[in-house]
Amino acid sequence: MKDSTVSTPLTIGKSKKSFQVNKHLKATLLGGVVPGFLIILWEYLSKSGFFPAHLLPAPTIILDTIMTMGQDGTLWGHLGITLYRLFSGFLIGVALAVLIGSIVGYLKKAESLLDPLIQAFRSIPSLAWVPLFILWMGIGEPSKVVLIAVGVFFPVYLNIVSGIQNVDRKLIEVGKIYNFNSYQLIRRIILPASLPSFLVGIRSGLGLGWMFVVAAELMGASEGIGYLLVYGQNTYSPQLIISSIVLFAILGKLTDSILKSIETKTLHWQDTIARKA
């Protein structure tokens, strides 16, 4: 008797999707092994007195601190304002980086004119901008958002310029054979070819954005996760300090995972080692 089961495109699609979900779940579980082990070890050493409680509280105390702030509502206000500052600065920084980086990467004269100055600005430490932005814009939201935008701008700019300038010349020649104009070359060849580098720059920019949030929220902030760090220091509250650091780590990982997922879906056409693994 012949097997009556017939593979259809629908069942194949479901099977492929199920395989991808299982693969993602396994990767997630594997990624949690080391953090889980370190948390258990941390808890044990704290409870046994190896780590002094007034210097490094146990993970259960950190979790209790975060849950208490969540229950009384203070946590959500701090999270909200920090995310607002981050994404406002992130969008401004990325927009400027895309605009200037595309021009510099595509036009040799623009690179000679603009890139030396941008590279000089890139060498300036983040905290060096703080007093200047406070002087220009005060301690309100504009100075914080602009500082974050500055941090996001440089890695995105560098990756865009690098991605455009490293496009294979053979691809450009193929476009010229088909009589593509400059707009068609950029849209159909240069942008797709430089997209992997651009997406890496976006992730790097977001990571730096989170670091610049801390510097921004030291600029006279009265809300935000960075403010909680300063408040914990002033009140000698290590559990609040570490809770803030943990929140930064969790939020940073979540946002990076979102960008990583977008990168994977956008670059599905790539035949790379990572996709074969």
Secondary structure, DSSP 8 states (H G I E B T S, - for coil): --------HHHHHHHHHHHHHHHHHHHHHHHTHHHHHHHHHHHHHHHTTSS-TTTS--HHHHHHHHHHHHHHTHHHHHHHHHHHHHHHHHHHHHHHHHHHHHHHHH-HHHHHHHHHHHHHHHTS-HHHHHHHHHHHHTTSHHHHHHHHHHHHHHHHHHHHHHHHHTS-HHHHHHHHHTT--HHHHIIIIIHHHHHHHHHHHHHHHHHHHHHHHHHHTTTT-SSSHHHHHHHHHHTT-HHHHHHHHHHHHHHHHHHHHHHHHHHHHHTTT---HHHH-
